[in-house]
Each structure stands twice: as structure tokens, then as C-alpha cells.
């Protein structure tokens, strides 16, 4: 299917990012979940490196909510209702 706007052909992409959500051409959340998992892994690595540098004035749970929890909850109402696992057909 070809879509044109002002005589310009709009190409098809495998996935797009819209307002922080990644959606693929089949309206699945697999790419979004993979992106979140990648960011959380990076944050866990950072937390593991700074855990000895942080004073007890900043509890670990506060660091979790500041760094990781935001990735999990951003637009959760939109993509969180997905009932099947990302590997399900």
C-alpha cells in the first residue's frame, strides 16, 4: 500500500517511536519492551558501580525509584495491558 502526502511517498518502517513509546508495524510492543530492558540493564550497572559511593542518606530504594521505576511506569496504562508475552505469536 502506498501513502502519499502532498505528492510525497511515505515509506513504511518496521517500528516507530511516538511520545516515548516504540510500536512496530504489527502493533506489538516487543521493540518497546526490549528498549526498556536495555535501559534498565544499563541503570542496574550504574547502580552497582555507585552503591559504595552513595552515602546512607540516600537509600537504595530511593535510587531505584529515581532511576529504574520511571522506565517501568512511563505510559504503563498504554502498553501494560498487553496480556501475551513478547515471544507469543
N, C-alpha and C positions, 0 to 999 in steps of 0.2 A: 504494500500500500504506500502510495506517495502522498505526502502532505506538503502543500506549498503555502507560504505566506508572502504576499507581495511578490509573486513570481519567483520566490527563493525556495528551493527544495530543503526541507527539514530532514536531516538524517536521523536514522534510528540508532539508539545506543543500547548497550546491554544493561546499564544501570545509570541512574542519575542521583544527584544529591539535591534535595529540596528542603530548606529550612532545617538542616542538620540531620535529616533522615535520608537513608540510602534505600532506594527502591529499584528492583530490577525490572526487566521488560515483562516478566510474568507476574508482577505484583507480589513478589515474595520478599521476605525480609532477610534472606541469607547473607547478602552483602552487608547489610546494616549490622547484623549480629557479629559477623566476622570483624567488622571495623571496630565495634565496641570492645570485643575480646582483645584485639590488638592494643587498643588504648589502655585497657585495664591491665594487661600484662606489663606494659611499659610503666604504668603507675606503681604496680606492685614492686617492680625492680627498683624504682626510685625510692619507694618507702623502705625497702630492705637496705638500701645504701645509707639513708639518712636516719635510721632508727636509733643509732647510737649518738648522733649529733644533736638530736632534739631533746630538749630538757623535759622533765616530768611535768612542767607547766602546760604542755600541750600533749594531752593523752593520745594514744594511738587511735582510739575510736574517733576522735575529732579529726585526725588526719584522714582517716577512711572516709568520713562524711564529706570532708572538704575536697578530696581528690577523686575517689572512686565512685561514691554514691551518685554523684551528678551524672556520670556516664550511664548508669543503670536506670535512672529515673527520668532523664530527659525524653519527653514525648512518649512516655511509657503507655499512656492511655491510648495512643495510636497504634503502636506496634506490639504492645504487651499482650493484647488479646489473641494473638496468633497461637492457636492451640497445638499445631503439629510442630515437631522438632524440625530444625532446618534441613535435616537429611531426609525427611519424609517426602514422598512424591506429592 
